[in-house]
Amino acid sequence: MTTRILPAVGDLDAARSVITLLSQLPDAEPATPAGDSTQLIDTLARLAGEALDELPEVVLVHERIGPVPALELIREVSLRFPSVGVVMITADASPNLFADAMDSGARGLVTLPLSYEELANRVQAAAQWSAGVRRHLTSGNDVFTGPGGTVVTVTGAKGGVGATVTAIQLALAAQASGNTVALVDMDLQTGDIASFLDVQFRRSLVDLALITDISPRVLSDAVFTHSTGLSLLLAPGEGERGEEVSDRSARQIVSALRTRYEIVVIDCGGQMNGANAAAIEMADVALLVTTPDVVAVRGAKRIVRMWERLQIRKAEETVTLVNRLTRNTEIQPPLIQKITGTRVASAAIPANFKELQASIDSGRLHELDAKSTVKQALWGLAGELGIVKEGATAKKSGGALVKRGSGAFKNDRGSIGRPRRRRDGSGRGPGDSEGTR
């Protein structure tokens, strides 16, 4: 049996050395090395989207791969592509690293300098394990074998521009179309999703922050199931505890969620911290919400430039939503697109807070009238972003029509933008609880 091997090695000399040895292994088929963590995940996601059998049996991760640290990368590959055997290449053969690598999901370690015998043994063992897992997966009918659910982050250009209302309505639209949906409040200091949906809760993101292996049971214990069917993972009630959620914790949490849900919508608020920067970096769709005024548009431009400087996300991979737009507004979407360098969503949300006020004040945003122009626009945006199912083209939920978007901005996964995995930046500010006011 041919063993397909995908190395992830950033250094060119090291990559050549690895490929030379791999080419000598019997029945080995080494692929072109992935130069960084982003390329590795993108390649695996593309292959998994085609078919489970297209994935390589073995992935080799060099300890100096970047920008995501090797152990975190191994954990993400193991969570998202459980049928792939991961082997770590490292100069550190200490028991502590071995234990950490195994905890992250690696099937073995190969020490530097590389030796043919050790590499052959580790690759063969990982390939055999991979073959066994694939036989098990293909024996069931309800096992998900794709690249994982779609992650959508919603960020405000500043506080109070409507990011939370947008996130909630996008999640409701996706859920109404038949998707399994998780709604995450990553505004760690001032998150208000619980208030908007009238939820009393005890568990939060913090309960997952220090857990190194987030199993399905652990995840379900932290998630609150709302009456709408949404699974909610909420910000801590004590804002100061938000500091306990690191960028590493956020990566693990997002990775665990996308293996359990078809759609994951994350409210990132209007300020940056390491946790929500990691979420934005991992997102398939990064939505930036602004209002058509000078202060908010400047804030949007500032955020986009910061994401680029920190290598979190490129401007052209970001979608901007214009909220509270009126016909007489001086700053129109084409100008915002030019200023920010992002793609502006064709859906624009009208300035009609009167429709929202009663639902927001009562904490019943999920019961917003289907005739609301704001709700209709936001559910239309869900279709444009590709987070409603194909069969939901004319599906009604409470009278609100859910439509699939035209797909002008879609990539091969049906989403706008693509995953980014680089380095973290630095939550969101108060005021976003005002929704689209």
ABEGO torsion letter per residue (X at the ends): XBBBBBBBBABAAAAAAAAAAAAABBGBBBBBBBABAAAAAAAAAAAAAABAAABBABBBBBAABOABBAAAAAAAAAAABAABBBBBBBABABAAAAAAAAAAGBAEBBBOBBBAAAAAAAAAAAAAAAAAAAAAAAABAABBABAEBBBBBBBBABBGAGAAAAAAAAAAAAAAAGBBBBBBBABAAABAAAAAAGBBBABBAAAAAABABBBAAAAAAABBBBAAGBBBBBBBABAAAAAABBAAAAAAAAAAAAAABABBBBBAEABBBAAAAAAAAABABBBBBBBBBAAAAAAAAAAAAAAAAAGABBAAABBBBBBGBBAABABBAAAAAAAAGBBBBABBBBBBAAAAAAAAAAGAAAABBAABAAAAAAAAAAAAAGABBAAAAABBBGGBBBBBBAGAABBAAGBBEBBBBBBBBXXEBBGAAAEAX
